[in-house]
Amino acid sequence: MTAIPIQTAPNDPTTRQAIALAGVFQAAALVDQLARTGQCDERAWQTQIRATVETNPESFEAIYGGHHNNLRQGLEALNAVVGRDRADPAVLRYGFTLLMLMQRVRKQPQMMNTLGERLARIQQQAEHFGETHENVIASLGELYQDTISTFRQRIVVQGDPTLLQQRMMPERVRALLLSGIRFALLWHQQGGRRWKLLFQRGAMKKSLDRLL
């Protein structure tokens, strides 16, 4: 995703990393909600989709709508992980798999270019129809299927089979997973690394406590 510049960012690097990583775990949490209940938090959903279709944000804050409360579900999920509280196992699995898939995407320049080019076109589509219009969601889902889903390792979403087969549900799930990849790339751009989650857990927890 070459068309995702980072210009300015709030506070310290650890806080920026926490916010970006919250976007990954919010995507994971929303996928789990959709799979189990067929519904998810509307504010969180809109935040994830807008962050994905906005390929040229004017600032770091603009990516997630200007206020970290738009990522509150993700911040709470991440806080459970970092604080070693009881984290939802499905959310945990989806979140860390998204981070792993992001690393594979980064090693595929052609795929990165494809993602950047097609997201730019989807942004134009969103400007015409609206960011969460089903045509936009379908395009995001198709992009995920054409790129990330081609890796041998995939995210297998578990939930209610009846709900997962409903109209537009596969597209919504894939769009959210793509948003997780988008935030995972943002996290990496901000200096986030998996080893830091282990060795800098205390600093991350302090940032999360301030945000929450």
Buried (B, 14 or more C-beta within 10 A) or exposed (E): BEBBEBEEBEBEBBBBBBBBBBBBBBBBBBBBBBBBEBEBBEBBBBBBBBBBBBBEBEEBBBBBBEEBBBBBBBBBBBBBBBBEEEBBEBBBBBBBBBBBBBEBBBEBEEBBEBBBBBBBEBBEBBEEBEBBBBEBBBBBBBBBBEBBBEBEEEBEBBBBEEBBEEEEBBBBBBBBBBBBBBBBBBBBBBEBBEEBBEEBBEBBBBBBEEBB
